[in-house]
Amino acid sequence: MRRLLLISCLLTMACTALLAAGPASAVSCGGHVTANGVACYKARSIVTEYKKTRKHHIQGFTCSGKSSGGRITVVNCHLQEKRIHWKA
């Protein structure tokens, strides 16, 4: 019983550490752009290009977005473990 409780506590602490480490690795690049695993200059250029062209494949990234009233309001791009997010 004691061993089960110890294992349960260790697993809970490990899961909590993994969940806390995820969002902390994302970097705010300014201009409402958040990047994870991508240089800020590249993240901003990809968001700008998506907003201008609305192409779904930019520099290897797969992008999607939402618009309201003809204006882009949200951009999400991903390539494997790399993520880019922009929100107006």
C-alpha positions as CSV (number, residue, x, y, z in Angstrom):
1,M,0.0,0.0,0.0
2,R,2.8,2.4,0.9
3,R,4.6,1.6,-2.3
4,L,1.5,2.3,-4.4
5,L,1.0,5.7,-2.7
6,L,4.7,6.6,-3.3
7,I,4.4,5.6,-7.0
8,S,1.2,7.6,-7.4
9,C,2.7,10.7,-5.9
10,L,5.8,10.5,-8.1
11,L,3.7,10.0,-11.2
12,T,1.5,13.0,-10.3
13,M,4.6,15.2,-9.7
14,A,6.1,14.1,-13.1
15,C,2.9,14.8,-15.0
16,T,2.6,18.2,-13.3
17,A,6.2,19.1,-14.3
18,L,5.5,18.1,-17.9
19,L,2.4,20.1,-18.2
20,A,4.0,23.2,-16.6
21,A,7.0,22.9,-19.0
22,G,4.9,23.0,-22.2
23,P,3.5,26.5,-22.4
24,A,6.7,28.0,-20.8
25,S,8.7,27.1,-23.9
26,A,6.6,29.4,-26.1
27,V,8.2,32.8,-26.7
28,S,6.3,36.0,-27.2
29,C,7.7,37.7,-30.3
30,G,5.8,41.0,-30.0
31,G,3.0,42.0,-32.3
32,H,0.7,39.4,-30.7
33,V,2.9,36.6,-32.2
34,T,3.8,33.6,-30.0
35,A,6.3,31.1,-31.3
36,N,7.5,27.7,-30.1
37,G,10.6,26.2,-31.7
38,V,10.8,29.0,-34.4
39,A,12.9,32.1,-34.6
40,C,10.8,35.3,-34.0
41,Y,11.7,36.9,-37.3
42,K,10.6,33.8,-39.2
43,A,7.4,33.5,-37.1
44,R,6.4,37.1,-37.8
45,S,7.2,36.8,-41.5
46,I,5.0,33.7,-41.8
47,V,2.1,35.4,-40.0
48,T,2.4,38.4,-42.2
49,E,2.6,36.3,-45.4
50,Y,-0.5,34.3,-44.3
51,K,-2.5,37.5,-43.6
52,K,-1.6,38.9,-47.1
53,T,-2.0,35.8,-49.2
54,R,-4.2,33.4,-47.1
55,K,-2.1,30.5,-48.5
56,H,-2.3,27.4,-46.3
57,H,1.3,26.2,-46.9
58,I,4.0,28.8,-46.2
59,Q,7.7,28.0,-45.9
60,G,6.9,24.4,-45.0
61,F,4.4,25.3,-42.3
62,T,0.7,24.4,-42.5
63,C,-1.4,27.4,-41.5
64,S,-5.0,28.0,-40.8
65,G,-6.9,31.1,-39.7
66,K,-10.2,32.7,-38.7
67,S,-11.6,35.8,-40.1
68,S,-14.4,38.2,-39.0
69,G,-15.8,40.8,-41.4
70,G,-13.1,40.1,-44.0
71,R,-10.2,40.6,-41.5
72,I,-8.0,37.9,-40.3
73,T,-8.3,37.6,-36.5
74,V,-6.4,34.4,-35.6
75,V,-3.5,32.5,-37.3
76,N,-2.2,29.1,-36.3
77,C,0.7,27.4,-38.1
78,H,2.5,24.2,-37.3
79,L,5.4,22.1,-38.6
80,Q,6.1,18.9,-36.6
81,E,6.8,20.2,-33.1
82,K,7.0,23.9,-34.1
83,R,4.1,26.2,-33.5
84,I,3.2,29.8,-34.4
85,H,0.1,31.6,-33.0
86,W,-1.2,35.1,-33.7
87,K,-4.3,36.7,-32.4
88,A,-5.6,40.2,-33.1
